[in-house]
Structure formats: structure tokens, C-alpha cells
Amino acid sequence: TRYNPTSTTDTWTDVTTRVRGALETSRGKEGEAEHAETGSMILTLTNDDRALEPEYAASPYYPGVASNRKIQIRAFHDGVWKPLWRGYVEQWPQTWGLRRSAVTLSCVGNFIRFSHAEEVSGDFPTELTGARVDRVLDAAAVPSTERLLDEGKLALVAHRVERSGTRGYADQAVDSEFGILFEDAYGRIAFHDRDHRVTDERSVVPRFVLGDGGPSSGELPLVFADPTYDPDRVVNDVRVEWPGGVTQVAVDGASVRSYGQKSITVQTLLGSELSAARLAKTILDLAHEPRWRFPQVSIRPTRLEELWFVALDSEISDRHVIRRRPPGGGALLQMPVFVEAVRHSIEMGSEGHITDWLTTFAYSTVGRALPVALIPFTTVSVAFGTMGRTLPPTAGATASRLAPFIKTSRPKPNAAVATASRPAPLVLVGIPIPVRVATAARVAPVVTIS
């Protein structure tokens, strides 16, 4: 189906066997200080039969090959369909060779709706942040089924809005309580309020531990995880603006003397001076000095069975733990982090088979990197439930040893059960145009178009 604010149903067409080469998806943001960008996906489809030419009347899809078609990618793994990305096809650019042709699609996420409905106006009452974001999504014609919003913890000011940009106004509302707005794996526009990451189980209990300790450590192997210690991310002069009131300022003098003045201004919809002052102090406390970070970490799930769960089941705001051993020796560092972005880079061969898969997470830091002995963890069960099977533990492993590393619903990492004969997940790439519909009987990724 094309972009249609009133549409509630889709008929999906499996185009996975047409996918060739690199398929890349991205959604989220780079760190805690940024706003999430509109999600993206790039992939190439074979088109030797001209079926994906917009004006080719003999195509079985004619006249359905058009801009703003919905497209999604899912993976079928361990008996469960997992969403990876959903959005819209912008164009169908053709590449013609002497005997072969292809279409390289550039796709965008659900934030594109902010561009389709650029302004919001109205008399808004005092209300919680979730309700205010809901109003903006009404103006952007986002269906209720494509929203996943926390209630919010702060009351935003009652005021009249005159032709304000939908995305900018939504960001103002979310920034007012230091929340986040993003596209989830289902393509929904999601809002997490300021308390989400201290109350939701996925954010409180580490879901996975990634490290360089090898199979005996209980860590899942990472590929790229270079630390940074970047003074450019320091903010030591925070100014919070709120409607009708005096701008609230928080400054750290010691940080200014050490790193120079680094200012930021946050526009909010807060209703009191106290709320604005508290927000300024919160931002200053988090950013007034540099910290060790692992801004990006990559994994290659084709190398180990357990990594598929990390690649396919991680969502923005999930808590992971990164464990690294300094090359020059010294104490093991353990850093709790929040997922801020998820990117997949998948190499597809003939008939939709995976030849390589790299998943990269962008992270923000929960706290400082500390020697592992200084970080307490609560003992939890390692029973494996939601994915439908239990993996045997590594010889000599105990539940208490595993507790710091794996969430209750995750299996213990076990390199012994991963073999080259295990199939990779089926990838389904889908576009809703009427043809055969992908079914859950397949056993590996899928692209479909509606």
C-alpha cells in the first residue's frame, strides 16, 4: 500500500529472492545529546523482468510500483518472526546494463510523516508529555497503531500553538523531560519518558554482555569496540528556556576552566521555573566532564548462534554491558550502556541467502567505566523462556556466575552449541503490492512490500 493515513491493512509481497548485495538499515541516534534521525534502508533488487518499473504496464504489480510504498524486513529465527526495520520506498531508480537490470531502493522511516504534515496548531491544555506528543502525531496523521508512547512524568504548559513544525514541536515536548523519540523495529514512533530507563526491566537489567574475554568468560564476542575519551562532548554551560519565564542556567566553573566554555540551549514546554532549573542541573551533571565511552560496538552473528539473539532482539533503550581488557594490561573494565541506535548491514547472495551480517549498536553511557569488582549485580535466574528453548550451560558454569551477564529471558552464551551447520535466520524483505504473501513457514531473513 502507498502512504495513506487512513489505511489500516496491508497486503505484503515477498521480494526477498530479488535482493542482491548489501542491505543496510539504520534507526536511532548517535548518543544521549542528539535527536533521532529518520530511519533509512538501502537495498538493491534484481529487475531483469522489468516488474519493478513504475510505468511498465505488463508488470504483475502495475500500477503499484510507486513512491511511498511500505517496505519491511523481518528475520525468522528459532521459531519466531523478529522485525528489523519498516518504512517507505522513496523512489524506484533503475540501473540498466546490457542484459541485466536492477533497482536500488532508498527507503525512509516513519518520521517521514513529519514532512508530510509539517505544521501543528491549536490551543493545548496543561497535560503530560505523552499526551502532548500524541497531539503532534495526530497532526502528522500517524495512525494510533503506529505509536508506542509512555505517559510522561511532567506537566507541560498550556498555551496556543501557531503553525509550529511538527517534528520541532515534538522534540521540544520530549526534551522537556529528557525523554527520547525514535522509530522502533516495527516502524512505530515511540516515546520513552525520563523514568523509562530506570523503571523498565529491559533498561534496568542488562540483556546481554559483550566482551573480549573469549568463550570461558561468559561474554558474547564483539567485533569492533574502540573506546573514546572525547572532551568535545563536554557541556558545562546549560541554558533551559521555558514559555513565559526566565531562562534557567547551570554552569560548572571547574569544567569551564579545564575545557573552555561549552554551552547548550534547550527549548522546552515546561510550566515552572523549578522544572526548568532541575532539567538544566540534570544535563550539566551528565555532561560537565569527559568520560570513557564505547560509542559504537559491532557484532557478527553469523559467527556464533547466541549472537542472533543480540542482533534480532535488541531495541533502543535496552541495557547492554561492554567488557574490555586494556591491551597494556590492568583491571578489566565493565561499562553499562543504553542502546541508542541499531544498524544492520547484511550481504545477500542468490535466492535471498545470507553471506554476511554485521549489526552495529550506538550507545550512550549509563555510568562510568569501573573495575568489574566494583560493580554490584543482583542474582537473577538464567531460565530461557520467550524464544522457546533452553541452551545447556558451559561446563562448570553456575547460575550465580551467569547472573550479572544475561537477562532472565536469555540463554547463557555457549560457544559449544554453535556450529557451521546451523542455518542463519531467514531474512524476509517485503513490499505490500499484491502478489504472493510471505509465510512463517520459512526458516531464515525476509523483505516485503505493501
Kinemage of the C-alpha trace (Angstrom):
@kinemage 1
@onewidth
@group {chain A} dominant
@subgroup {mainchain}
@vectorlist {calphas} color= white
{ca thr a 1} P 0.000 0.000 0.000
{ca arg a 2} L 1.123 3.539 -0.611
{ca tyr a 3} L 1.428 6.069 2.197
{ca asn a 4} L -2.179 6.536 3.290
{ca pro a 5} L -3.085 7.947 6.729
{ca thr a 6} L -6.470 6.166 6.636
{ca ser a 7} L -5.141 2.715 5.700
{ca thr a 8} L -5.264 0.071 8.451
{ca thr a 9} L -4.495 -3.086 6.440
{ca asp a 10} L -1.616 -4.164 4.228
{ca thr a 11} L -1.086 -6.993 1.764
{ca trp a 12} L 2.595 -7.846 1.659
{ca thr a 13} L 4.581 -9.177 -1.306
{ca asp a 14} L 7.746 -11.181 -0.683
{ca val a 15} L 10.634 -9.816 -2.768
{ca thr a 16} L 13.457 -11.470 -0.819
{ca thr a 17} L 14.679 -13.544 -3.759
{ca arg a 18} L 15.272 -10.330 -5.722
{ca val a 19} L 17.650 -8.858 -3.123
{ca arg a 20} L 21.314 -8.803 -4.142
{ca gly a 21} L 24.410 -7.442 -2.433
{ca ala a 22} L 24.304 -5.147 0.564
{ca leu a 23} L 21.111 -4.441 2.513
{ca glu a 24} L 21.635 -1.719 5.127
{ca thr a 25} L 19.210 -0.406 7.756
{ca ser a 26} L 19.626 2.339 10.342
{ca arg a 27} L 17.418 3.887 13.025
{ca gly a 28} L 18.029 5.841 16.215
{ca lys a 29} L 20.630 8.449 17.208
{ca glu a 30} L 24.356 8.701 17.916
{ca gly a 31} L 24.246 9.493 21.629
{ca glu a 32} L 22.277 10.924 24.530
{ca ala a 33} L 22.587 14.544 23.368
{ca glu a 34} L 21.186 14.142 19.858
{ca his a 35} L 17.708 13.692 18.399
{ca ala a 36} L 16.919 10.514 16.481
{ca glu a 37} L 17.181 10.822 12.717
{ca thr a 38} L 14.649 9.500 10.219
{ca gly a 39} L 15.376 5.805 9.740
{ca ser a 40} L 16.815 4.577 6.471
{ca met a 41} L 17.244 1.401 4.456
{ca ile a 42} L 19.135 0.852 1.202
{ca leu a 43} L 18.882 -2.325 -0.845
{ca thr a 44} L 19.174 -3.498 -4.453
{ca leu a 45} L 16.553 -5.693 -6.172
{ca thr a 46} L 17.057 -7.539 -9.451
{ca asn a 47} L 14.673 -6.378 -12.176
{ca asp a 48} L 15.523 -8.375 -15.298
{ca asp a 49} L 11.795 -8.960 -15.918
{ca arg a 50} L 11.010 -5.204 -15.634
{ca ala a 51} L 8.405 -5.986 -12.975
{ca leu a 52} L 9.665 -3.117 -10.800
{ca glu a 53} L 9.471 -0.415 -13.472
{ca pro a 54} L 6.835 2.148 -12.462
{ca glu a 55} L 5.298 2.555 -15.947
{ca tyr a 56} L 5.749 -0.977 -17.328
{ca ala a 57} L 2.127 -1.998 -17.947
{ca ala a 58} L 2.981 -5.715 -18.328
{ca ser a 59} L 4.338 -5.875 -14.773
{ca pro a 60} L 2.234 -8.048 -12.434
{ca tyr a 61} L 2.470 -5.169 -9.962
{ca tyr a 62} L 1.361 -2.378 -12.324
{ca pro a 63} L 0.365 0.313 -11.366
{ca gly a 64} L 1.509 -0.447 -7.830
{ca val a 65} L 5.198 0.346 -8.329
{ca ala a 66} L 5.117 3.867 -6.903
{ca ser a 67} L 6.707 6.072 -4.286
{ca asn a 68} L 5.669 5.800 -0.625
{ca arg a 69} L 5.154 2.045 -0.763
{ca lys a 70} L 5.565 0.444 2.642
{ca ile a 71} L 8.538 -1.900 2.967
{ca gln a 72} L 9.710 -4.074 5.839
{ca ile a 73} L 12.437 -6.534 6.686
{ca arg a 74} L 11.943 -9.336 9.193
{ca ala a 75} L 14.014 -12.315 10.276
{ca phe a 76} L 12.673 -15.758 11.171
{ca his a 77} L 14.881 -17.288 13.824
{ca asp a 78} L 14.336 -20.034 16.366
{ca gly a 79} L 10.642 -20.261 15.546
{ca val a 80} L 9.864 -16.545 15.934
{ca trp a 81} L 9.492 -13.682 13.422
{ca lys a 82} L 11.571 -10.702 14.513
{ca pro a 83} L 11.073 -7.232 12.990
{ca leu a 84} L 14.223 -5.412 11.885
{ca trp a 85} L 13.001 -2.301 10.072
{ca arg a 86} L 9.860 -0.843 8.487
{ca gly a 87} L 9.327 2.305 6.438
{ca tyr a 88} L 8.591 3.618 2.946
{ca val a 89} L 10.145 3.404 -0.527
{ca glu a 90} L 11.027 6.896 -1.746
{ca gln a 91} L 11.850 6.113 -5.397
{ca trp a 92} L 12.465 3.205 -7.788
{ca pro a 93} L 15.690 4.298 -9.582
{ca gln a 94} L 16.549 1.952 -12.475
{ca thr a 95} L 20.017 0.664 -13.384
{ca trp a 96} L 20.202 -0.886 -16.863
{ca gly a 97} L 23.128 -2.959 -18.084
{ca leu a 98} L 23.408 -4.688 -21.459
{ca arg a 99} L 21.389 -7.710 -20.340
{ca arg a 100} L 20.629 -7.167 -16.659
{ca ser a 101} L 18.730 -4.520 -14.726
{ca ala a 102} L 18.275 -3.671 -11.078
{ca val a 103} L 16.523 -1.217 -8.772
{ca thr a 104} L 18.399 0.325 -5.833
{ca leu a 105} L 15.807 1.453 -3.305
{ca ser a 106} L 16.380 4.288 -0.869
{ca cys a 107} L 13.814 3.929 1.927
{ca val a 108} L 12.866 6.160 4.863
{ca gly a 109} L 11.323 5.520 8.277
{ca asn a 110} L 8.060 6.671 9.815
{ca phe a 111} L 9.481 10.054 10.845
{ca ile a 112} L 8.890 10.984 7.170
{ca arg a 113} L 5.289 11.665 8.230
{ca phe a 114} L 6.514 14.816 9.955
{ca ser a 115} L 7.481 16.077 6.490
{ca his a 116} L 4.088 15.186 5.028
{ca ala a 117} L 2.300 17.238 7.717
{ca glu a 118} L 4.753 19.980 8.546
{ca glu a 119} L 2.767 22.193 10.981
{ca val a 120} L 0.758 21.862 14.163
{ca ser a 121} L -1.615 24.499 15.586
{ca gly a 122} L -4.123 24.674 18.409
{ca asp a 123} L -4.926 25.584 21.994
{ca phe a 124} L -3.209 22.965 24.138
{ca pro a 125} L -4.129 22.424 27.817
{ca thr a 126} L -1.772 21.559 30.644
{ca glu a 127} L -1.022 17.878 30.088
{ca leu a 128} L 1.648 15.213 30.438
{ca thr a 129} L 4.330 14.867 27.796
{ca gly a 130} L 2.876 11.684 26.306
{ca ala a 131} L -0.460 13.385 25.673
{ca arg a 132} L 1.280 16.358 24.034
{ca val a 133} L 3.311 14.088 21.730
{ca asp a 134} L 0.071 12.270 20.901
{ca arg a 135} L -1.451 15.565 19.704
{ca val a 136} L 1.520 16.211 17.440
{ca leu a 137} L 1.257 12.721 15.957
{ca asp a 138} L -2.427 13.410 15.289
{ca ala a 139} L -1.363 16.476 13.293
{ca ala a 140} L 1.210 14.342 11.428
{ca ala a 141} L -1.518 11.775 10.588
{ca val a 142} L 0.295 8.917 12.329
{ca pro a 143} L -2.200 6.047 12.884
{ca ser a 144} L -2.737 5.038 16.500
{ca thr a 145} L -1.421 1.559 15.649
{ca glu a 146} L 1.932 3.135 14.739
{ca arg a 147} L 2.524 4.846 18.103
{ca leu a 148} L 4.088 3.495 21.283
{ca leu a 149} L 4.104 6.305 23.857
{ca asp a 150} L 4.950 6.461 27.540
{ca glu a 151} L 2.600 8.612 29.592
{ca gly a 152} L 5.274 11.087 30.628
{ca lys a 153} L 6.181 12.406 34.070
{ca leu a 154} L 5.982 16.191 33.708
{ca ala a 155} L 3.064 18.522 33.038
{ca leu a 156} L 3.699 20.731 30.009
{ca val a 157} L 2.488 24.299 29.832
{ca ala a 158} L -0.955 25.228 28.484
{ca his a 159} L -0.552 27.566 25.506
{ca arg a 160} L -1.638 28.386 21.989
{ca val a 161} L 0.466 26.944 19.181
{ca glu a 162} L 0.525 28.735 15.826
{ca arg a 163} L 1.874 26.799 12.838
{ca ser a 164} L 4.752 25.170 14.640
{ca gly a 165} L 6.783 22.499 12.854
{ca thr a 166} L 5.545 19.056 13.872
{ca arg a 167} L 8.980 17.485 14.361
{ca gly a 168} L 10.467 20.502 16.118
{ca tyr a 169} L 7.499 20.822 18.463
{ca ala a 170} L 7.551 17.093 19.262
{ca asp a 171} L 11.265 17.346 20.096
{ca gln a 172} L 10.558 20.324 22.372
{ca ala a 173} L 7.961 18.316 24.265
{ca val a 174} L 10.259 15.290 24.614
{ca asp a 175} L 13.291 17.397 25.589
{ca ser a 176} L 11.214 18.983 28.356
{ca glu a 177} L 11.595 15.869 30.460
{ca phe a 178} L 14.814 14.482 28.982
{ca gly a 179} L 12.958 11.732 27.139
{ca ile a 180} L 13.610 10.222 23.707
{ca leu a 181} L 11.576 9.929 20.497
{ca phe a 182} L 12.526 7.239 17.986
{ca glu a 183} L 11.340 4.657 15.447
{ca asp a 184} L 11.221 1.110 16.787
{ca ala a 185} L 11.810 -2.108 14.848
{ca tyr a 186} L 8.103 -2.286 13.907
{ca gly a 187} L 8.293 1.208 12.386
{ca arg a 188} L 6.255 2.725 15.213
{ca ile a 189} L 7.043 6.186 16.580
{ca ala a 190} L 7.956 5.572 20.209
{ca phe a 191} L 8.359 7.937 23.158
{ca his a 192} L 10.250 6.964 26.313
{ca asp a 193} L 9.820 9.340 29.230
{ca arg a 194} L 12.506 10.367 31.721
{ca asp a 195} L 11.807 7.433 34.073
{ca his a 196} L 11.698 4.728 31.403
{ca arg a 197} L 15.363 3.789 31.701
{ca val a 198} L 15.221 3.481 35.488
{ca thr a 199} L 11.950 1.527 35.697
{ca asp a 200} L 11.574 -0.661 32.590
{ca glu a 201} L 13.067 -4.135 33.007
{ca arg a 202} L 14.820 -4.066 29.625
{ca ser a 203} L 16.648 -0.894 30.697
{ca val a 204} L 17.343 -1.870 34.311
{ca val a 205} L 18.586 -5.458 33.890
{ca pro a 206} L 21.428 -5.975 31.381
{ca arg a 207} L 20.105 -8.036 28.486
{ca phe a 208} L 23.487 -9.002 27.054
{ca val a 209} L 27.162 -8.741 27.935
{ca leu a 210} L 29.561 -8.222 25.040
{ca gly a 211} L 33.287 -8.527 25.579
{ca asp a 212} L 36.693 -9.735 24.503
{ca gly a 213} L 37.200 -12.424 27.141
{ca gly a 214} L 36.634 -15.479 24.979
{ca pro a 215} L 34.240 -18.456 25.451
{ca ser a 216} L 35.190 -19.166 29.071
{ca ser a 217} L 34.297 -15.624 30.209
{ca gly a 218} L 30.561 -15.906 29.587
{ca glu a 219} L 30.790 -12.857 27.311
{ca leu a 220} L 29.417 -12.721 23.798
{ca pro a 221} L 32.142 -11.769 21.294
{ca leu a 222} L 32.215 -8.307 19.758
{ca val a 223} L 33.967 -7.305 16.546
{ca phe a 224} L 34.612 -3.569 16.822
{ca ala a 225} L 34.554 -1.705 20.147
{ca asp a 226} L 37.048 1.132 20.306
{ca pro a 227} L 36.732 3.388 23.368
{ca thr a 228} L 36.733 7.181 23.167
{ca tyr a 229} L 37.501 9.887 25.693
{ca asp a 230} L 36.201 12.964 23.922
{ca pro a 231} L 36.298 16.453 25.527
{ca asp a 232} L 34.273 17.737 22.565
{ca arg a 233} L 31.184 16.127 24.124
{ca val a 234} L 31.581 18.157 27.321
{ca val a 235} L 28.775 20.620 28.150
{ca asn a 236} L 29.430 22.915 31.100
{ca asp a 237} L 27.024 25.823 30.464
{ca val a 238} L 23.384 24.692 30.187
{ca arg a 239} L 20.526 27.105 29.463
{ca val a 240} L 16.932 25.865 29.599
{ca glu a 241} L 14.238 28.081 28.107
{ca trp a 242} L 10.576 27.701 29.046
{ca pro a 243} L 7.475 29.627 27.888
{ca gly a 244} L 6.886 32.894 29.696
{ca gly a 245} L 9.686 32.526 32.212
{ca val a 246} L 13.316 33.378 32.911
{ca thr a 247} L 15.893 31.124 31.251
{ca gln a 248} L 17.425 28.806 33.826
{ca val a 249} L 21.227 28.474 33.757
{ca ala a 250} L 23.513 25.811 35.244
{ca val a 251} L 27.302 26.250 34.964
{ca asp a 252} L 30.222 24.156 36.188
{ca gly a 253} L 33.107 26.579 36.792
{ca ala a 254} L 35.801 23.914 37.172
{ca ser a 255} L 34.822 22.359 33.854
{ca val a 256} L 34.859 25.767 32.140
{ca arg a 257} L 38.407 26.377 33.417
{ca ser a 258} L 39.568 22.946 32.244
{ca tyr a 259} L 37.869 22.660 28.844
{ca gly a 260} L 36.681 26.159 27.974
{ca gln a 261} L 33.066 27.264 27.874
{ca lys a 262} L 30.873 24.733 26.082
{ca ser a 263} L 27.265 25.903 26.005
{ca ile a 264} L 23.953 24.349 25.050
{ca thr a 265} L 20.457 25.888 24.965
{ca val a 266} L 17.409 23.631 25.360
{ca gln a 267} L 13.977 24.914 24.375
{ca thr a 268} L 11.204 23.300 26.401
{ca leu a 269} L 7.472 23.431 27.118
{ca leu a 270} L 7.907 23.216 30.885
{ca gly a 271} L 5.439 25.020 33.085
{ca ser a 272} L 7.594 26.150 36.001
{ca glu a 273} L 10.939 27.683 36.838
{ca leu a 274} L 11.725 24.781 39.195
{ca ser a 275} L 11.258 22.176 36.462
{ca ala a 276} L 13.481 24.161 34.093
{ca ala a 277} L 16.197 24.524 36.766
{ca arg a 278} L 16.123 20.811 37.525
{ca leu a 279} L 16.480 19.921 33.842
{ca ala a 280} L 19.469 22.244 33.476
{ca lys a 281} L 21.135 20.662 36.505
{ca thr a 282} L 20.445 17.125 35.200
{ca ile a 283} L 22.079 17.850 31.843
{ca leu a 284} L 25.053 19.535 33.498
{ca asp a 285} L 25.636 16.613 35.876
{ca leu a 286} L 25.731 14.180 32.943
{ca ala a 287} L 27.959 16.169 30.608
{ca his a 288} L 30.260 18.521 32.560
{ca glu a 289} L 33.355 16.349 32.118
{ca pro a 290} L 34.564 13.781 29.574
{ca arg a 291} L 34.020 10.082 30.191
{ca trp a 292} L 35.239 6.879 28.674
{ca arg a 293} L 32.673 5.678 26.171
{ca phe a 294} L 32.124 2.875 23.749
{ca pro a 295} L 30.044 4.910 21.275
{ca gln a 296} L 29.680 2.043 18.786
{ca val a 297} L 30.044 -1.713 19.084
{ca ser a 298} L 29.592 -4.228 16.276
{ca ile a 299} L 28.847 -7.949 16.320
{ca arg a 300} L 28.859 -10.562 13.564
{ca pro a 301} L 26.055 -13.032 14.411
{ca thr a 302} L 26.960 -15.398 11.562
{ca arg a 303} L 29.905 -16.494 13.746
{ca leu a 304} L 28.002 -17.592 16.844
{ca glu a 305} L 24.442 -18.784 17.366
{ca glu a 306} L 23.830 -16.769 20.550
{ca leu a 307} L 24.678 -13.509 18.773
{ca trp a 308} L 21.489 -13.825 16.707
{ca phe a 309} L 19.533 -13.077 19.869
{ca val a 310} L 21.564 -9.893 20.402
{ca ala a 311} L 21.192 -8.784 16.762
{ca leu a 312} L 17.482 -9.576 16.439
{ca asp a 313} L 16.142 -8.856 19.910
{ca ser a 314} L 17.862 -5.588 20.930
{ca glu a 315} L 15.839 -2.384 20.984
{ca ile a 316} L 16.576 1.267 21.712
{ca ser a 317} L 16.802 1.906 25.492
{ca asp a 318} L 17.882 -1.701 26.184
{ca arg a 319} L 20.776 -2.032 28.614
{ca his a 320} L 23.879 -3.901 27.488
{ca val a 321} L 27.215 -4.285 29.234
{ca ile a 322} L 30.564 -3.874 27.439
{ca arg a 323} L 33.591 -5.568 28.976
{ca arg a 324} L 37.091 -4.812 27.671
{ca arg a 325} L 40.596 -5.685 28.774
{ca pro a 326} L 43.124 -2.892 28.138
{ca pro a 327} L 45.810 -4.105 25.692
{ca gly a 328} L 48.550 -2.850 28.021
{ca gly a 329} L 47.170 -4.797 30.985
{ca gly a 330} L 45.361 -3.661 34.083
{ca ala a 331} L 41.911 -4.121 35.559
{ca leu a 332} L 39.034 -5.379 33.434
{ca leu a 333} L 36.646 -2.503 32.669
{ca gln a 334} L 32.925 -3.040 32.615
{ca met a 335} L 30.653 -0.357 31.196
{ca pro a 336} L 26.840 -0.440 31.320
{ca val a 337} L 25.357 1.244 28.254
{ca phe a 338} L 21.991 2.061 26.678
{ca val a 339} L 21.254 1.241 23.055
{ca glu a 340} L 20.650 4.482 21.136
{ca ala a 341} L 20.721 3.191 17.548
{ca val a 342} L 20.554 -0.134 15.716
{ca arg a 343} L 22.105 -0.704 12.287
{ca his a 344} L 22.201 -3.868 10.206
{ca ser a 345} L 24.495 -4.464 7.245
{ca ile a 346} L 23.510 -7.697 5.506
{ca glu a 347} L 25.129 -9.242 2.437
{ca met a 348} L 22.622 -11.225 0.392
{ca gly a 349} L 23.526 -13.799 -2.234
{ca ser a 350} L 21.286 -15.639 -4.672
{ca glu a 351} L 17.725 -16.544 -3.671
{ca gly a 352} L 17.872 -14.437 -0.507
{ca his a 353} L 20.689 -16.370 1.201
{ca ile a 354} L 22.820 -14.521 3.765
{ca thr a 355} L 26.565 -14.411 3.093
{ca asp a 356} L 27.455 -11.969 5.899
{ca trp a 357} L 25.726 -9.948 8.641
{ca leu a 358} L 27.105 -7.119 10.779
{ca thr a 359} L 24.980 -5.432 13.452
{ca thr a 360} L 26.215 -2.173 14.978
{ca phe a 361} L 24.836 -0.519 18.105
{ca ala a 362} L 25.332 3.151 19.003
{ca tyr a 363} L 25.474 3.538 22.768
{ca ser a 364} L 25.202 6.140 25.482
{ca thr a 365} L 26.896 5.520 28.811
{ca val a 366} L 24.852 4.650 31.885
{ca gly a 367} L 27.740 5.467 34.219
{ca arg a 368} L 31.497 5.435 34.423
{ca ala a 369} L 33.609 2.500 33.347
{ca leu a 370} L 34.762 0.864 36.573
{ca pro a 371} L 36.814 -2.187 37.503
{ca val a 372} L 34.428 -5.131 37.346
{ca ala a 373} L 34.835 -5.904 41.060
{ca leu a 374} L 33.294 -2.533 41.961
{ca ile a 375} L 30.001 -3.029 40.095
{ca pro a 376} L 27.332 -4.942 42.050
{ca phe a 377} L 24.710 -7.077 40.334
{ca thr a 378} L 21.580 -8.752 41.631
{ca thr a 379} L 21.447 -12.508 41.107
{ca val a 380} L 18.783 -13.464 38.553
{ca ser a 381} L 17.597 -16.709 37.030
{ca val a 382} L 19.050 -17.769 33.714
{ca ala a 383} L 15.995 -19.770 32.647
{ca phe a 384} L 15.296 -19.193 28.945
{ca gly a 385} L 11.683 -18.597 28.098
{ca thr a 386} L 10.478 -16.324 25.349
{ca met a 387} L 12.340 -17.786 22.377
{ca gly a 388} L 11.209 -21.319 23.055
{ca arg a 389} L 14.264 -23.374 24.043
{ca thr a 390} L 16.957 -23.686 26.688
{ca leu a 391} L 20.641 -23.953 25.862
{ca pro a 392} L 22.931 -26.109 28.009
{ca pro a 393} L 25.437 -24.144 30.097
{ca thr a 394} L 29.159 -24.325 29.557
{ca ala a 395} L 30.831 -26.961 31.712
{ca gly a 396} L 31.452 -25.631 35.199
{ca ala a 397} L 29.134 -22.622 34.841
{ca thr a 398} L 26.778 -21.733 37.675
{ca ala a 399} L 23.620 -19.654 37.799
{ca ser a 400} L 25.175 -17.124 40.161
{ca arg a 401} L 28.142 -16.650 37.849
{ca leu a 402} L 25.857 -16.036 34.884
{ca ala a 403} L 23.518 -13.691 36.710
{ca pro a 404} L 25.446 -10.474 36.043
{ca phe a 405} L 25.643 -11.178 32.334
{ca ile a 406} L 22.316 -12.348 30.948
{ca lys a 407} L 18.734 -11.242 31.442
{ca thr a 408} L 16.199 -13.771 32.746
{ca ser a 409} L 14.760 -14.462 29.286
{ca arg a 410} L 18.147 -15.006 27.590
{ca pro a 411} L 20.173 -18.207 27.226
{ca lys a 412} L 23.671 -18.440 28.615
{ca pro a 413} L 26.296 -17.814 25.928
{ca asn a 414} L 27.661 -21.187 24.861
{ca ala a 415} L 30.143 -21.403 22.038
{ca ala a 416} L 29.951 -25.189 22.118
{ca val a 417} L 26.455 -25.293 20.611
{ca ala a 418} L 27.316 -23.014 17.680
{ca thr a 419} L 28.331 -24.930 14.575
{ca ala a 420} L 28.825 -24.047 10.950
{ca ser a 421} L 25.895 -26.297 10.035
{ca arg a 422} L 23.358 -24.117 11.850
{ca pro a 423} L 21.287 -22.094 9.360
{ca ala a 424} L 21.333 -18.334 9.596
{ca pro a 425} L 17.973 -16.656 10.201
{ca leu a 426} L 15.750 -16.279 7.182
{ca val a 427} L 15.545 -12.643 6.103
{ca leu a 428} L 12.262 -11.555 4.582
{ca val a 429} L 12.194 -8.297 2.670
{ca gly a 430} L 8.639 -7.299 1.900
{ca ile a 431} L 6.761 -4.666 -0.066
{ca pro a 432} L 2.937 -4.515 0.075
{ca ile a 433} L 1.964 -4.925 -3.584
{ca pro a 434} L -0.452 -7.743 -4.433
{ca val a 435} L 1.394 -10.989 -5.164
{ca arg a 436} L 2.305 -13.991 -3.008
{ca val a 437} L 2.455 -13.274 0.708
{ca ala a 438} L 5.403 -14.365 2.841
{ca thr a 439} L 4.520 -17.044 5.380
{ca ala a 440} L 6.105 -18.071 8.660
{ca ala a 441} L 6.964 -21.492 7.264
{ca arg a 442} L 10.339 -20.236 6.100
{ca val a 443} L 13.377 -20.765 8.241
{ca ala a 444} L 15.849 -17.944 7.832
{ca pro a 445} P 15.744 -13.051 6.758
{ca val a 446} L 12.581 -11.592 4.597
{ca val a 447} L 11.880 -8.249 2.598
{ca thr a 448} L 8.202 -7.487 1.809
{ca ile a 449} L 6.500 -4.520 0.146
{ca ser a 450} L 2.913 -3.330 0.614
